[in-house]
Amino acid sequence: MVVTAACNVWLPLAAEVTSANIADNEQAPTLIEVLPPGLHFLLGDQHYHDEALACLCKQRGCTLVTSFTGKNNPYTHDDDGVKVRQILHKTRSMTIENFNEHFKAIFDVHGSVPTKALVATQRFVLSAVFVYQLAILYSCLQNLDLRIGLKALLKAA
């Protein structure tokens, strides 16, 4: 799971790799606790609609926004906050989907990762996230485009 800033640059703020049988809402508290201060909204899909996550976000001073309305039917879209949630959900979807594709293209992992077992996969993925963050930092410091040329930059390094 990767928590990414929803802004002009897809910057990973926190990441963790667990086995596939760990639910997202069970993994999320660890990442929420390490997010930088000043976060106003945490955007997630319906799998993050969890009272414990909402309370943890509230303690940190941010609001958890999910596509789930909290009613019996997750697809009911007739409450007062529906328009705002639609905008935030679209922003979340565009951010994380574009980041995932961008990240997979840079590190050539559209298929399986080149590792076996959880620990080796954690090392590979989390190292790749760290290298990605360093490439964004370098590009920023050099006034380079932050979305173009990262793969070439990393191959040249």
C-alpha positions in Angstrom: 0.0 0.0 0.0 1.3 3.4 -0.9 -0.2 6.7 0.4 0.4 9.4 -2.3 0.0 13.1 -2.3 -2.9 14.2 -4.5 -1.3 17.2 -6.2 0.7 18.1 -9.3 3.4 15.6 -8.4 2.6 12.0 -7.3 4.8 11.9 -4.3 4.6 8.8 -2.1 4.3 9.9 1.6 4.2 6.4 3.2 4.4 2.9 2.0 4.2 -0.6 3.3 4.2 -4.1 1.8 2.3 -6.9 3.4 1.1 -10.3 2.4 -2.0 -10.3 0.2 -4.3 -11.6 3.0 -4.0 -8.3 5.0 -7.0 -6.0 4.3 -6.3 -2.4 3.3 -8.2 -1.0 6.3 -6.0 -3.2 8.6 -2.8 -2.0 7.0 -3.8 1.7 6.9 -3.4 2.7 10.6 0.4 2.1 10.4 0.7 4.4 7.4 -1.7 7.1 8.8 0.4 7.4 11.9 3.6 8.3 9.9 2.0 10.8 7.5 3.4 14.3 7.7 1.5 16.9 9.8 -0.8 19.3 8.0 -2.8 16.7 6.1 -6.4 17.9 5.8 -8.0 15.0 3.9 -7.2 11.4 3.5 -8.9 10.1 0.4 -9.7 6.4 0.0 -12.1 4.1 -1.8 -14.9 2.2 -0.1 -12.5 -0.4 1.4 -11.1 2.3 3.8 -14.6 3.1 5.2 -13.8 2.0 8.7 -14.7 3.7 12.0 -11.3 3.0 13.5 -9.6 4.7 10.6 -11.9 7.7 10.7 -11.2 8.1 14.5 -7.4 7.9 13.8 -7.7 10.5 11.1 -9.7 12.7 13.4 -7.1 12.4 16.1 -4.5 13.6 13.6 -6.7 16.5 12.6 -7.7 15.3 9.2 -10.9 13.9 7.6 -11.2 10.5 6.1 -13.2 10.7 2.8 -14.3 7.5 1.2 -16.7 6.7 -1.6 -18.9 4.8 0.9 -21.7 7.0 2.2 -22.1 5.1 5.5 -25.6 4.0 4.6 -26.6 0.3 4.1 -26.1 0.7 0.4 -22.5 2.0 -0.5 -23.8 3.2 -3.9 -26.5 5.6 -2.5 -25.5 9.0 -3.6 -28.2 11.3 -2.3 -26.8 12.8 0.9 -25.6 16.4 1.4 -21.8 15.6 0.9 -22.2 13.7 -2.4 -20.9 16.4 -4.7 -17.7 17.0 -2.7 -17.0 13.3 -2.2 -17.4 12.8 -6.0 -14.7 15.4 -6.7 -12.4 14.1 -4.0 -13.0 10.5 -5.1 -12.2 11.4 -8.7 -9.0 13.2 -7.5 -8.0 10.1 -5.5 -8.7 7.8 -8.3 -6.7 9.8 -10.9 -3.8 10.3 -8.5 -3.3 6.7 -7.3 -4.1 5.1 -10.7 -1.7 7.4 -12.5 1.0 7.0 -9.8 0.7 3.2 -10.0 1.1 3.2 -13.8 3.9 5.7 -13.7 5.8 3.7 -10.9 5.3 0.4 -12.7 6.6 1.8 -15.9 9.7 3.3 -14.3 10.6 0.1 -12.5 9.4 -2.3 -15.2 7.0 -4.1 -12.9 3.8 -4.4 -14.9 3.9 -8.1 -14.3 5.4 -9.8 -11.3 8.2 -8.2 -9.3 11.6 -9.9 -9.7 11.7 -11.3 -6.2 10.3 -14.2 -4.2 8.9 -14.2 -0.7 7.6 -11.4 1.4 10.9 -10.0 2.8 12.6 -9.8 -0.6 9.6 -8.2 -2.2 9.3 -5.7 0.7 13.0 -4.7 0.1 12.5 -4.4 -3.7 9.2 -2.4 -3.5 10.2 -0.1 -0.6 13.6 0.5 -2.1 12.0 1.4 -5.4 9.7 3.9 -3.6 12.7 5.5 -1.8 14.6 5.8 -5.1 11.5 7.3 -6.7 11.3 9.9 -3.9 15.0 10.7 -4.4 14.5 11.1 -8.1 11.7 13.5 -7.5 13.8 15.4 -5.0 16.7 15.6 -7.4 14.5 16.7 -10.3 12.9 19.4 -8.1 16.4 20.7 -7.0 17.5 20.8 -10.6 14.3 22.5 -11.8 13.5 19.5 -14.1 10.0 18.4 -15.0 8.9 16.2 -12.1 6.8 13.8 -14.3 8.9 13.4 -17.4 12.3 11.7 -17.7 12.4 9.9 -14.3 13.0 6.5 -15.9 15.8 7.8 -18.0 17.3 9.7 -15.1 17.3 6.5 -13.0 18.8 4.4 -15.8 21.6 7.0 -16.2 22.4 7.0 -12.5 
